[in-house]
């Protein structure tokens, strides 16, 4: 069993707590940051720390408010992807990791659009999706059990949890203890099935994700 950890929607004050836990266990993960969060006073320091400690920093849009498939605005990809990338700057992973906003973690045709795909290709982004969403944001006290049950169904899970002040991350040590008890390998790289585009080159079908 292999598990890759990723944290979305930060940085927040909770990011510091998450980084402390990961550092204690020498685990490296990825942080997909929201541009407006990164621009909040005092928040960039947590993403800087994450990068310094070997975590990968990715782009999770500027505002995390509009799914590309819900908009006919051709300028949306530049604003939501490009502007966030400018804010991330030299903290970004060399492969320009990007994770689209999926309402409720659902992978459907609202996720992307033809203009968004063109933008990602033209600017050589690597699109990173997921296969495990334990709903920690709305089930902060029982997401661990949900996640453990789900990861048992596949050989390699890319888990999305959130470094947000919901209280969910107080259970992160318990989750990591359970992974260790199961003998799971905690990896930093991503399963190929969750990366339909690498450096602007489409490697898997995007039809089911495109409006």
N, C-alpha and C positions, 0 to 999 in steps of 0.2 A: 504494500500500500504506500502510495506516494501522495504528499500533500504540499501544495504551494499556497502560501498565505499572501493575500493582498488586502490593503486597507484603503477604503474610498472616502471621499467627501471632506477630508481635512485640508489643511491642518487646523487643529483646535488645541485647547489645553490638554485634552485627553491624549493627544499624540505623544506628549512627553511621557505619560504613564505607560503607553504601549511600547515606546522605545526603551524604557527602563526594563520592562519585562523581557523584551526580545534580547536586550543586551545581556541580561543575567543568564540567559539560556543559549547565547551565541547563535541565535536564529536570525537569518536575513530574509526580508520580505520585500514587497513592492508597495509604494504609497502612490495612489492615483489622486492627485490634488485638484481641488476646484480653484480656479484662478481668483475669484473674489475672496475666497477664504485665505489664500496665500497673501493677498494684498492687505488683509486686516492687520492693524498695528500689533506688532510683537509675534505674529504667527509664522513669519518666514523662518525665524530662528529654529523652529522645530523641524521644518523640512531640510534646512541646512544641516542640522544634526543628523537627520536620517541619512542624507547623502554621505556625510562624513563617516558614518558607521557602516557603510556598505549596502544600504538599502537602495533599491532602484526607485527613481522618481518618474512618474508618468503623469500625463495630462488627462484630466477628467472633465473637460470643458471649462468655460469661463464662469458660467452662472448655474449650471446644473438645473435648468428650468424648462428647456424646450428640446423635445426629441426631434431629430432631423426629419423623420418621416411625417411629422405633423406640420411641417412648415414648407411653404412654397418660396420662401425668401432665399434667393441665390447668394446673398451675402452672409447668411447665417454661419456656414462653415468657417469662413475667415474670422468672424467675430468670436465664435465659441471655441474654435480650435486654435487658430493663429494667435489671437490675443492672449489666451491662456499660456500658450507656449512661450510667448514673449515674456510673460511674468515669471515663468519657471526659469528661463534663461539657462545659465550654465549648470544648474542643478539637474537638468534633464539627463536621462539615460541616453547613451549614444545612439540607440535605435529609435529615439523619439516615440516612446510608448504612448499610446492613446487608447483610452477606454471611453466609449460613448455612454451617454446617460440613458439608462433603460428603466423606465418607470416600474418600480416594484421588482426589478431584476428580471423582467420578462424579455426573452429574446424573440422578437417578432418584427414585422415589417415597419414598425414605427422607429426602430433603432437607427437606421441609416437612410440616406437618400442618394440619388445619383450625384448631385453636387457635392455631398459630403465625401463620397467615395472618390470622386475625381480630385478633391482637395487633398485627401490622404495620400493618394497615389502621386500626385504632382509634387508633394512636399516630402515624400519618402518616409511616411509614418509607419509604425508597426501597430496594428490594431489588436488589442488584447481583450478578449471576452471572458467568459467564466462558465463553470458547470456546477457550481455549488453556491447557493444563496440561502443561508439559514435564517434570514429575516431578523437579524440582531437588532435592527433599528425599531421594530415594533414588537419584538418578543425578547426584551433585554435580559430576562431572567431564565429563559429556557432554550436559547439558541444553541447552546453547547450540545444538548442531547439531539436536537434536530440535525445539527451539522454532522455529528458522529454517525448517526443513522444513515445520512445521505452519502458520506464518503465511503461507507462500507459497500456501496453498490457499484463502485468503479475502481480501476487500478490507480488512477491518478486524478485527483481533484484540485481544481483551482478555486479556492474559497475566497469569497468576497465578504468581508466584514468591515465595520466602519469605526474610525477613530473619532467618534462623536460623543458628546457628553450625555449619553442616554443611560449610563450605568452598565451597559452591556460589557464593556471592556474590563470591568472588575472580575469577570469570569474568564478572562483570557488565560490566566495561569492554570485554572482548572481544565480548560480545553487542551492546553499544551501538555499537561500531565497525562491526560487521557490518550493523546496521540503517542506519547512516549510509552505508555503501558501497552498500547496496541502494536508497538514496534514499527510505527509509521516513519517513513523517511520524509523529513521536512526539507523540501527543495526550494530554490529561488527561481529556477527557470520555469517556463510555461509548457503545458502539454500542447502539442501541435494542433490538436482539435480546437483549441481555444484561441488560435492565432491565425485568422483567415487572411491576414496581410502582413508581410514582413518587408520593411524598408521600401514601402510603396508597391511591392509586387504581390498581387493577389494569389494566395496559395490554397484557398478553399472557396466553396460556393458562398456568395453573399445574397443570392436571390431571395432566400427566406427572411432576410434582414433588411430588405430595401423596399421602400414605398414605390 
